[in-house]
Amino acid sequence: MILDEYEQDLLEAIDGADNFEQVDNFEEELLMAKVAAKNYLNKTKNINIKIA
């Protein structure tokens, strides 16, 4: 699998972490991350439409 620079940096940061925080509400956090990603994609789509 080919990773871009951001993904490589992220994996290095995870590997170098001393400890991880326990998440009790994993499903809620995952849903919030999905919503944030969708909003980001919608923003970039709107920017691309305005530029074109």
C-alpha angles and dihedrals in degrees: 000000000000114000126200122227094266092052092048091050091048093051091048090051091050092047091050095049115118096210142350129234117241113241115207096181099049096152092052091048091049091050091050090051091051091050091048091050092049092049090050092051091049091052093050090046090054091049091051091050092050092049093049 
